[in-house]
Amino acid sequence: MAVNATPGFDLQPSAQQTPLSTNYINNFDFLNQYLPDVYEKEFERYGNRSVASFLRMVGAEMPSNSDLIKWAEQGRLHTKYQAVTSAGAAGVDNAVWTIPNNIQNFNPALGGTSNQAAFRAGQTVMISDNTVGSALQNKGIITVAPTAANPNQVTIAYYEAGGQTMAAGVSCDIFIYGSEFAKGVEGMQGSLESDDYFFQNKPIIIKDKYAVSGSDMAQIGWVEVTSENGASGYLWYMKSEHDTRLRFEDYLETAMIEAVPAAAGSGAGDYLQGVGAGLSAADSSGSEGIFYVVGNRGNVFGGGNPTTLAQFDNIIQRLDKQGSIEENVIFVDRQFSFDIDDMLAAQNSYGAGGTSYGLFDNDKDMALNLGFTGFRRGYDFYKSDWKYLNDPTMRGGINAGAVNGLLVPAGSTTVYDQILGKNAKRPFLHVRYRASETEDRRYKSWITGSAGGAKTSDLDAMEVNFLSERAVCTLGANNFFLFQKA
């Protein structure tokens, strides 16, 4: 039987801007002879309601004093071109090959310095037919390197007596595997520059506020309230203040996960440019969150949850082509967690019904452990439930753009920090917050008004203000995997 749709979970907002019967006790009918028994303590029916913890587990925080954060990431060490075609027919001893301009490893936006193909005379190459099912290949030596006049053409002489094995115009891969020179000739002509990729992100300002009038602060509540941060008491307005603080702390993380840059001409860009005095749209509109970066520069598994080893093998083979990070953590929603458990349990071939799978001594006198915390197949994968993906007030239950999990490489990587002007080791995920010797904007909180001890204005209220200015840096996004619904 399925879980009934009703009664379901409550999605009514718990935070209200005005004192209503739903957030204040109003049963003061003392003429009623049947007075109710009132429980002294508020019941925590949703447990720990906070969804933050992800970045605290996998990242770090460090200061930044600029409106822009820039870093460089390494390019590939070796050279390979795809969709390369030959002008010569099958059987020729040498031929001119053309590298498509849109395939060359040149991208000025990512720091490229030349649109000339990185082939040099004397280098030896392997050529492979890209046609599915084809086994045709050649090995050759470059006799004429690309020039400024012909930046995407190279002449190759073949080692095989039969000459070129594939027909003219067939799409092929070419990669360099070495070089060879005759005796007594000059050395290698030309040199190669390192291929770096430059990325940047900008911090966003996150704010929140809680306000309560001085009169309401004088009202003693009847119910003892508690909060996830351990605060408790009988003053009801303190409950709302603690909840506002917790909500703000959640937003500090979820904003780093979900943030997107505002497109040129977008409504958000126009709005932020208008309210930010003296700022351009580029300086005041959005940021690149984790999901945005991984979706654009990382790897995406768009077929739902991988439920078989064959599907995980495809993921592993993609990771082989990236940084080959040894240890990875998969942050998953509940269904993805179950799917991984079921996939690993299916590998068991001992015991009826799979009840003896894993490394557990599952005898009849102990609780049966039906879950796994990780596995090794090529790399080490650890599984961790991510509450943010399950919470029905956040990403839990949505369909369009649903994310089932995120694979995050463990450890750190070395990048060139343009602010520091040197190489630095950084976690793959980390948060940069604005700070200087006189101003720290990591997490600011201050009280204004004339109530609750504040004496900053004639406002008969206490206002608790929260502010942070931060951005998340996703280094080596090519090592991340985003799992989405089909």
Secondary structure, 3 states (H helix, E strand, C coil): CCCCCCCCCCCCCCCCCCCCCCCCCCCCCCCCCCCCCCCCECCCCCCCCCCCCHHHHHCCEEEECCCCEEEEEECCCCCEEEEEEECCCCCCCEEEEECCCCCCCCCHHHCCCCCCCCCCCCEEEEEEECCCCCCCEEEEEEEECCCCCCCCEEEEEECCCCCCCCCCCCCEEEEEEEECCCCCCCCCCCCCCCCEEEEEECCEEEEEEEEEEHHHHCCCCCCEEECCCCCEECCHHHHHHHHHHHHHHHHHHHHHHHCCECCCCCHHHHHHHHHCCCCCHHHHCECCCHHHHHHHHCEEECCCCCCCHHHHHHHHHHHHCCCCCCEEEEEECHHHHHHHHHHHHCCCCCCHHHCCCCCCCCCCCCCCCCCCCEEECCCEEEEEECHHHHCCCCCCCCCCCCEEEEEEECCEEEEEECCCCEEEEEECEEEEEEECCCCECCCEEEEEECCCCCCCCCCCEEEEEEEEEEEEEECCHHHCEEEECC
